[in-house]
Amino acid sequence: MATKIRLQRHGKKGKPFYHVVVADSRAPRDGKFIERIGSYNPNTNPATIILDFDKALDWVNKGAQPTDTARAILSYKGVLYKKHLQGGVKKGAFDDAKAEELFTQWVDGKDAKIEGKKTGLAQTKEDAKKAALTAEAKKNADKAAAVAAKNAPVAEEVPAAEEAETEAPATEETEG
C-alpha cells in the first residue's frame, strides 16, 4: 500500500489548523487515515508544530512519502536530517555517537534561531507599542495646547501708532 504523510485540514474558514497524518494515498484529504503523528497551526507566529518525532521517523524509514508541505514540516523538525544521518551510519561514513553529536548540534542551533525570532518579534511589538504611546501623548499635548489657546482671554489690541509712542520713551531713558 502506498502511504503518504500529509496534512488533514481542520478549523474554520480563514483559520486553518492541520493534523499531520499518515494515510493511504488513495484516501481523500480529510478522510480515513492510518495514524496521526502531529499537528500544525500556521495561525501563530512562528507557526506551532507538534510532531511525534519517533513515529514520523519510523514512517519515513518505512517508505511513506511526505507531500511538499509535510516535507517542509519534517525538515523543520529534523526528521529528514536524522534519516540522512542514519543512512550515513549504515554506509559506514561515521558511527552512531558522531551522528547523535551532529544531530544535537543541529537541534541546538535550530532552537537558538527560533528563540531569536521569538524575542525579535516581541521586541518589535514592544517598540511599536512605545511609539504609539509617544505619538498619542504628543497628539494629546497638541490638542490641550489648542484648547488652552482657544479658551485664553483675548487681550485688547493696541493700535500700532500707540505702541510705537510707548516704546520710544523707554528706549530714551535707558540711553540717558
Accessible surface in RSA format (square Angstrom, percent):
REM  Atomic radii and reference values for relative SASA: ProtOr
REM  Chains: A
REM  Algorithm: Lee & Richards
REM  Probe-radius: 1.40
REM  Slices: 20
REM RES _ NUM      All-atoms   Total-Side   Main-Chain    Non-polar    All polar
REM                ABS   REL    ABS   REL    ABS   REL    ABS   REL    ABS   REL
RES MET A   1   162.07  83.9  80.32  53.2  81.75 194.7  80.78  68.7  81.29 107.7
RES ALA A   2    67.46  62.0  51.24  79.1  16.21  36.9  61.05  86.0   6.41  17.0
RES THR A   3    20.30  14.4  14.90  15.1   5.40  12.9   7.20   9.7  13.10  19.8
RES LYS A   4    70.93  34.6  70.93  43.5   0.00   0.0  33.73  30.4  37.21  39.6
RES ILE A   5     0.00   0.0   0.00   0.0   0.00   0.0   0.00   0.0   0.00   0.0
RES ARG A   6    29.71  12.5  29.71  15.1   0.00   0.0  12.35  16.9  17.36  10.5
RES LEU A   7    24.91  13.9  17.65  12.6   7.26  18.3  17.65  12.4   7.26  19.5
RES GLN A   8     9.36   5.2   9.36   6.8   0.00   0.0   0.94   2.0   8.41   6.4
RES ARG A   9    69.44  29.2  61.01  31.1   8.44  20.1  15.63  21.4  53.81  32.6
RES HIS A  10    74.75  40.9  67.68  47.0   7.08  18.1  52.27  53.9  22.48  26.2
RES GLY A  11    50.67  62.5   0.00   N/A  50.67  62.5  23.64  64.9  27.03  60.5
RES LYS A  12   151.05  73.7 138.54  85.0  12.51  29.8  90.99  81.9  60.06  64.0
RES LYS A  13   196.49  95.9 170.80 104.8  25.69  61.2 117.58 105.8  78.91  84.0
RES GLY A  14    60.98  75.2   0.00   N/A  60.98  75.2  37.54 103.0  23.44  52.5
RES LYS A  15   117.64  57.4 114.69  70.4   2.95   7.0  58.63  52.8  59.01  62.9
RES PRO A  16    24.90  18.1  24.90  22.7   0.00   0.0  24.90  20.6   0.00   0.0
RES PHE A  17    67.70  33.9  67.70  41.9   0.00   0.0  67.70  41.0   0.00   0.0
RES TYR A  18    45.41  21.2  45.41  25.8   0.00   0.0  16.81  12.6  28.60  35.3
RES HIS A  19    33.25  18.2  33.25  23.1   0.00   0.0  19.31  19.9  13.94  16.2
RES VAL A  20     0.48   0.3   0.48   0.4   0.00   0.0   0.48   0.4   0.00   0.0
RES VAL A  21     1.08   0.7   1.08   1.0   0.00   0.0   1.08   0.9   0.00   0.0
RES VAL A  22     0.00   0.0   0.00   0.0   0.00   0.0   0.00   0.0   0.00   0.0
RES ALA A  23     1.21   1.1   1.21   1.9   0.00   0.0   1.21   1.7   0.00   0.0
RES ASP A  24    28.25  19.8  27.38  27.3   0.87   2.1  11.96  28.1  16.29  16.2
RES SER A  25    42.52  35.9  21.99  29.4  20.53  47.3  11.88  25.3  30.64  42.9
RES ARG A  26   192.14  80.7 157.46  80.3  34.68  82.6  83.57 114.2 108.57  65.8
RES ALA A  27    19.36  17.8   7.66  11.8  11.71  26.6  13.28  18.7   6.08  16.1
RES PRO A  28    94.11  68.6  81.63  74.4  12.48  45.4  93.76  77.4   0.35   2.1
RES ARG A  29   136.10  57.1 125.34  63.9  10.75  25.6  57.49  78.6  78.61  47.6
RES ASP A  30    70.09  49.1  44.70  44.5  25.40  60.1  28.24  66.5  41.85  41.7
RES GLY A  31    25.91  32.0   0.00   N/A  25.91  32.0  21.33  58.5   4.58  10.3
RES LYS A  32   175.74  85.7 158.94  97.5  16.81  40.0 112.51 101.3  63.24  67.4
RES PHE A  33    83.77  41.9  64.09  39.7  19.68  51.2  65.77  39.9  18.00  51.5
RES ILE A  34    77.03  43.8  45.95  34.2  31.08  74.9  51.18  36.9  25.84  70.1
RES GLU A  35    46.37  26.6  43.10  32.6   3.27   7.8  21.28  41.2  25.09  20.5
RES ARG A  36   113.06  47.5  97.80  49.9  15.26  36.3  31.93  43.6  81.13  49.2
RES ILE A  37     2.89   1.6   0.00   0.0   2.89   7.0   2.27   1.6   0.62   1.7
RES GLY A  38     9.93  12.2   0.00   N/A   9.93  12.2   8.87  24.3   1.05   2.4
RES SER A  39     8.90   7.5   8.65  11.5   0.25   0.6   0.83   1.8   8.07  11.3
RES TYR A  40    39.75  18.6  39.57  22.5   0.18   0.5   8.76   6.6  30.98  38.2
RES ASN A  41    32.21  22.2  31.84  30.8   0.38   0.9   2.34   5.6  29.87  28.9
RES PRO A  42    46.55  33.9  24.36  22.2  22.19  80.7  24.72  20.4  21.82 135.6
RES ASN A  43    77.61  53.5  39.92  38.6  37.69  90.8  24.10  58.0  53.51  51.7
RES THR A  44    60.99  43.4  48.53  49.2  12.45  29.7  54.12  72.7   6.87  10.4
RES ASN A  45   101.74  70.2  73.47  71.0  28.27  68.1  30.49  73.4  71.25  68.9
RES PRO A  46    24.86  18.1  17.29  15.8   7.57  27.5  18.81  15.5   6.05  37.6
RES ALA A  47    37.61  34.6  21.36  33.0  16.25  37.0  21.36  30.1  16.25  43.1
RES THR A  48    59.38  42.2  53.17  53.9   6.21  14.8  45.09  60.6  14.29  21.6
RES ILE A  49    23.82  13.6  10.18   7.6  13.64  32.9  10.18   7.3  13.64  37.0
RES ILE A  50   113.65  64.7 110.68  82.5   2.97   7.2 113.65  81.8   0.00   0.0
RES LEU A  51    25.22  14.0   1.32   0.9  23.90  60.1   1.57   1.1  23.65  63.6
RES ASP A  52    58.83  41.2  48.80  48.6  10.03  23.7  24.14  56.8  34.69  34.6
RES PHE A  53    52.23  26.1  49.44  30.6   2.78   7.2  49.44  30.0   2.78   8.0
RES ASP A  54   107.83  75.5 101.72 101.2   6.11  14.5  31.48  74.1  76.35  76.1
RES LYS A  55    85.43  41.7  82.15  50.4   3.28   7.8  46.37  41.7  39.06  41.6
RES ALA A  56     0.00   0.0   0.00   0.0   0.00   0.0   0.00   0.0   0.00   0.0
RES LEU A  57    17.59   9.8  17.59  12.6   0.00   0.0  17.59  12.4   0.00   0.0
RES ASP A  58    65.65  46.0  61.70  61.4   3.95   9.3  19.50  45.9  46.15  46.0
RES TRP A  59    34.65  13.9  34.65  16.8   0.00   0.0  31.98  17.1   2.66   4.3
RES VAL A  60    11.34   7.5   6.81   6.2   4.52  10.9   6.81   5.9   4.52  12.3
RES ASN A  61    74.75  51.5  43.54  42.1  31.20  75.1  21.64  52.1  53.11  51.3
RES LYS A  62   134.18  65.5  92.70  56.9  41.48  98.8  67.19  60.5  67.00  71.4
RES GLY A  63    42.79  52.8   0.00   N/A  42.79  52.8  29.16  80.0  13.63  30.5
RES ALA A  64     3.28   3.0   0.00   0.0   3.28   7.5   0.00   0.0   3.28   8.7
RES GLN A  65    99.18  55.5  99.18  72.5   0.00   0.0  36.38  77.4  62.80  47.6
RES PRO A  66    15.13  11.0   5.63   5.1   9.50  34.5   5.63   4.7   9.50  59.0
RES THR A  67    44.48  31.6  38.28  38.8   6.19  14.8  41.06  55.1   3.42   5.2
RES ASP A  68   127.40  89.2 116.11 115.6  11.29  26.7  36.78  86.6  90.62  90.4
RES THR A  69    66.65  47.4  61.55  62.4   5.09  12.1  31.16  41.9  35.49  53.6
RES ALA A  70     0.79   0.7   0.32   0.5   0.46   1.1   0.68   1.0   0.11   0.3
RES ARG A  71   104.92  44.1 104.92  53.5   0.00   0.0  42.28  57.8  62.64  38.0
RES ALA A  72    61.11  56.2  48.92  75.5  12.19  27.7  56.41  79.4   4.69  12.4
RES ILE A  73     7.13   4.1   6.09   4.5   1.04   2.5   7.10   5.1   0.04   0.1
RES LEU A  74     0.27   0.2   0.27   0.2   0.00   0.0   0.27   0.2   0.00   0.0
RES SER A  75    53.97  45.6  49.30  65.8   4.67  10.8  12.36  26.3  41.61  58.3
RES TYR A  76    67.00  31.3  61.02  34.7   5.98  15.6  56.56  42.5  10.44  12.9
RES LYS A  77    74.65  36.4  62.17  38.1  12.48  29.7  19.90  17.9  54.75  58.3
RES GLY A  78     0.00   0.0   0.00   N/A   0.00   0.0   0.00   0.0   0.00   0.0
RES VAL A  79     0.00   0.0   0.00   0.0   0.00   0.0   0.00   0.0   0.00   0.0
RES LEU A  80    40.25  22.4  35.39  25.3   4.86  12.2  35.82  25.2   4.43  11.9
RES TYR A  81    66.55  31.1  60.96  34.7   5.60  14.6  44.83  33.7  21.73  26.8
RES LYS A  82    30.17  14.7  30.17  18.5   0.00   0.0  18.53  16.7  11.64  12.4
RES LYS A  83    85.70  41.8  83.02  50.9   2.68   6.4  27.42  24.7  58.28  62.1
RES HIS A  84   128.34  70.1 115.43  80.2  12.91  33.0  71.70  73.9  56.64  65.9
RES LEU A  85     6.29   3.5   6.27   4.5   0.02   0.1   6.29   4.4   0.00   0.0
RES GLN A  86    60.46  33.8  59.02  43.1   1.43   3.4  27.68  58.9  32.77  24.9
RES GLY A  87    26.17  32.3   0.00   N/A  26.17  32.3  25.40  69.7   0.77   1.7
RES GLY A  88    13.82  17.0   0.00   N/A  13.82  17.0  11.93  32.7   1.89   4.2
RES VAL A  89    40.41  26.6  30.40  27.5  10.02  24.1  30.40  26.4  10.02  27.2
RES LYS A  90   179.12  87.4 140.85  86.4  38.27  91.1  93.73  84.4  85.38  90.9
RES LYS A  91   182.92  89.2 143.89  88.3  39.03  92.9  95.60  86.0  87.33  93.0
RES GLY A  92    60.85  75.0   0.00   N/A  60.85  75.0  30.26  83.0  30.59  68.5
RES ALA A  93    76.55  70.4  35.11  54.2  41.43  94.3  47.60  67.0  28.94  76.7
RES PHE A  94    59.42  29.7  43.66  27.0  15.75  41.0  56.34  34.2   3.08   8.8
RES ASP A  95    88.51  62.0  80.17  79.8   8.34  19.7  42.74 100.6  45.76  45.6
RES ASP A  96    98.57  69.0  95.28  94.8   3.30   7.8  33.16  78.1  65.41  65.2
RES ALA A  97    70.98  65.3  56.47  87.1  14.51  33.0  64.62  91.0   6.36  16.9
RES LYS A  98    88.31  43.1  85.65  52.6   2.66   6.3  49.69  44.7  38.61  41.1
RES ALA A  99     9.93   9.1   9.28  14.3   0.65   1.5   9.62  13.5   0.31   0.8
RES GLU A 100    85.66  49.2  85.66  64.8   0.00   0.0  43.77  84.7  41.88  34.2
RES GLU A 101    86.66  49.8  79.07  59.8   7.59  18.1  32.37  62.6  54.29  44.3
RES LEU A 102    46.75  26.0  44.73  32.0   2.02   5.1  44.73  31.4   2.02   5.4
RES PHE A 103    24.95  12.5  24.95  15.5   0.00   0.0  24.95  15.1   0.00   0.0
RES THR A 104    72.45  51.5  70.05  71.0   2.40   5.7  53.60  72.0  18.85  28.5
RES GLN A 105   105.34  58.9  93.53  68.4  11.81  28.1  39.86  84.8  65.48  49.7
RES TRP A 106    76.41  30.7  65.72  31.8  10.69  25.1  48.87  26.1  27.54  44.7
RES VAL A 107    46.40  30.5  46.13  41.8   0.27   0.7  46.40  40.3   0.00   0.0
RES ASP A 108    84.64  59.3  78.09  77.7   6.56  15.5  29.12  68.5  55.52  55.4
RES GLY A 109    42.63  52.6   0.00   N/A  42.63  52.6  35.95  98.7   6.68  15.0
RES LYS A 110    47.51  23.2  43.30  26.6   4.21  10.0  17.13  15.4  30.39  32.4
RES ASP A 111    73.52  51.5  72.12  71.8   1.40   3.3  25.10  59.1  48.42  48.3
RES ALA A 112    66.18  60.8  50.15  77.4  16.03  36.5  57.53  81.0   8.65  22.9
RES LYS A 113   154.65  75.4 141.41  86.8  13.25  31.5  96.13  86.5  58.52  62.3
RES ILE A 114    40.47  23.0  38.18  28.4   2.29   5.5  40.47  29.1   0.00   0.0
RES GLU A 115    94.66  54.3  94.48  71.5   0.18   0.4  43.53  84.2  51.13  41.7
RES GLY A 116    41.50  51.2   0.00   N/A  41.50  51.2  32.80  90.0   8.70  19.5
RES LYS A 117   107.13  52.3  95.01  58.3  12.12  28.9  62.77  56.5  44.36  47.3
RES LYS A 118    97.24  47.4  90.53  55.5   6.71  16.0  46.44  41.8  50.81  54.1
RES THR A 119    84.99  60.4  79.36  80.5   5.63  13.4  68.88  92.5  16.11  24.4
RES GLY A 120    33.02  40.7   0.00   N/A  33.02  40.7  32.11  88.1   0.91   2.0
RES LEU A 121    65.60  36.5  59.66  42.7   5.94  14.9  60.06  42.2   5.54  14.9
RES ALA A 122    61.36  56.4  50.69  78.2  10.67  24.3  57.45  80.9   3.91  10.4
RES GLN A 123    95.50  53.4  93.38  68.2   2.11   5.0  38.89  82.8  56.61  42.9
RES THR A 124    90.32  64.2  86.79  88.0   3.53   8.4  64.94  87.2  25.38  38.4
RES LYS A 125   150.59  73.5 142.50  87.4   8.09  19.3  91.72  82.6  58.87  62.7
RES GLU A 126    84.95  48.8  80.84  61.2   4.10   9.8  26.74  51.7  58.20  47.5
RES ASP A 127    69.49  48.7  64.06  63.8   5.43  12.8  27.94  65.7  41.55  41.4
RES ALA A 128    61.76  56.8  48.24  74.4  13.52  30.8  56.29  79.3   5.47  14.5
RES LYS A 129   132.26  64.5 125.81  77.2   6.46  15.4  76.21  68.6  56.05  59.7
RES LYS A 130   117.51  57.3 116.24  71.3   1.27   3.0  73.79  66.4  43.72  46.6
RES ALA A 131    60.29  55.4  50.62  78.1   9.66  22.0  57.24  80.6   3.05   8.1
RES ALA A 132    60.99  56.1  49.50  76.4  11.49  26.1  57.18  80.5   3.81  10.1
RES LEU A 133   107.91  60.1 104.34  74.6   3.56   9.0 104.64  73.5   3.27   8.8
RES THR A 134    91.00  64.7  84.37  85.5   6.63  15.8  74.02  99.4  16.99  25.7
RES ALA A 135    62.12  57.1  49.78  76.8  12.34  28.1  57.34  80.8   4.78  12.7
RES GLU A 136    98.90  56.8  94.59  71.6   4.31  10.3  33.11  64.0  65.79  53.7
RES ALA A 137    60.33  55.5  50.40  77.8   9.93  22.6  55.49  78.1   4.84  12.8
RES LYS A 138   137.53  67.1 130.87  80.3   6.66  15.9 102.51  92.3  35.02  37.3
RES LYS A 139   136.11  66.4 131.27  80.5   4.84  11.5  78.69  70.8  57.42  61.2
RES ASN A 140    79.16  54.6  73.64  71.2   5.52  13.3  24.30  58.5  54.86  53.0
RES ALA A 141    60.89  56.0  48.36  74.6  12.54  28.5  55.65  78.4   5.25  13.9
RES ASP A 142    77.70  54.4  71.24  70.9   6.46  15.3  29.16  68.6  48.54  48.4
RES LYS A 143   124.81  60.9 118.50  72.7   6.31  15.0  76.94  69.3  47.87  51.0
RES ALA A 144    61.70  56.7  50.36  77.7  11.34  25.8  57.86  81.5   3.84  10.2
RES ALA A 145    63.01  57.9  50.84  78.5  12.17  27.7  58.44  82.3   4.57  12.1
RES ALA A 146    62.81  57.7  48.96  75.5  13.85  31.5  57.60  81.1   5.21  13.8
RES VAL A 147    78.18  51.4  77.20  69.9   0.98   2.4  78.11  67.9   0.06   0.2
RES ALA A 148    62.40  57.4  50.15  77.4  12.25  27.9  58.29  82.1   4.12  10.9
RES ALA A 149    76.47  70.3  50.74  78.3  25.72  58.5  59.28  83.5  17.19  45.5
RES LYS A 150   177.68  86.7 145.25  89.1  32.43  77.2  98.64  88.8  79.04  84.2
RES ASN A 151   110.74  76.4  80.00  77.3  30.74  74.0  30.74  74.0  80.00  77.3
RES ALA A 152    50.87  46.8  37.67  58.1  13.20  30.0  43.68  61.5   7.19  19.1
RES PRO A 153   131.50  95.8 104.42  95.2  27.08  98.4 115.60  95.4  15.90  98.8
RES VAL A 154   142.08  93.5 111.94 101.3  30.14  72.6 117.04 101.7  25.05  67.9
RES ALA A 155    83.04  76.3  64.25  99.2  18.78  42.7  73.53 103.5   9.51  25.2
RES GLU A 156   162.86  93.5 138.50 104.8  24.37  58.0  58.97 114.1 103.89  84.8
RES GLU A 157   167.65  96.2 135.33 102.4  32.32  76.9  54.81 106.0 112.84  92.1
RES VAL A 158    76.73  50.5  62.19  56.3  14.54  35.0  63.81  55.4  12.92  35.1
RES PRO A 159    79.68  58.1  66.79  60.9  12.88  46.8  79.45  65.6   0.23   1.4
RES ALA A 160    83.34  76.6  69.16 106.7  14.18  32.3  71.25 100.3  12.09  32.0
RES ALA A 161    71.62  65.8  58.52  90.3  13.10  29.8  67.99  95.7   3.63   9.6
RES GLU A 162    90.06  51.7  89.42  67.7   0.64   1.5  30.55  59.1  59.50  48.6
RES GLU A 163    84.04  48.2  83.07  62.8   0.97   2.3  22.87  44.2  61.16  49.9
RES ALA A 164    62.84  57.8  51.62  79.7  11.21  25.5  58.59  82.5   4.25  11.2
RES GLU A 165   120.42  69.1 112.10  84.8   8.32  19.8  44.29  85.7  76.12  62.2
RES THR A 166    97.67  69.5  79.11  80.2  18.56  44.2  74.76 100.4  22.91  34.6
RES GLU A 167   109.15  62.7 105.58  79.9   3.58   8.5  40.67  78.7  68.48  55.9
RES ALA A 168    46.79  43.0  40.06  61.8   6.72  15.3  46.70  65.8   0.09   0.2
RES PRO A 169    65.42  47.7  64.07  58.4   1.35   4.9  65.31  53.9   0.11   0.7
RES ALA A 170    55.58  51.1  48.39  74.7   7.19  16.4  53.00  74.6   2.58   6.8
RES THR A 171    78.85  56.1  77.22  78.3   1.62   3.9  66.68  89.6  12.17  18.4
RES GLU A 172   119.40  68.5 110.31  83.5   9.08  21.6  40.21  77.8  79.19  64.7
RES GLU A 173   139.11  79.9 113.57  85.9  25.54  60.8  49.00  94.8  90.11  73.6
RES THR A 174   119.38  84.9  83.07  84.2  36.31  86.5  79.88 107.3  39.50  59.7
RES GLU A 175   149.53  85.8 112.17  84.9  37.36  89.0  47.07  91.0 102.46  83.7
RES GLY A 176   103.46 127.6   0.00   N/A 103.46 127.6  58.41 160.3  45.06 100.9
END  Absolute sums over single chains surface
CHAIN  1 A    12657.8      10451.3       2206.4       7553.9       5103.9
END  Absolute sums over all chains
TOTAL         12657.8      10451.3       2206.4       7553.9       5103.9
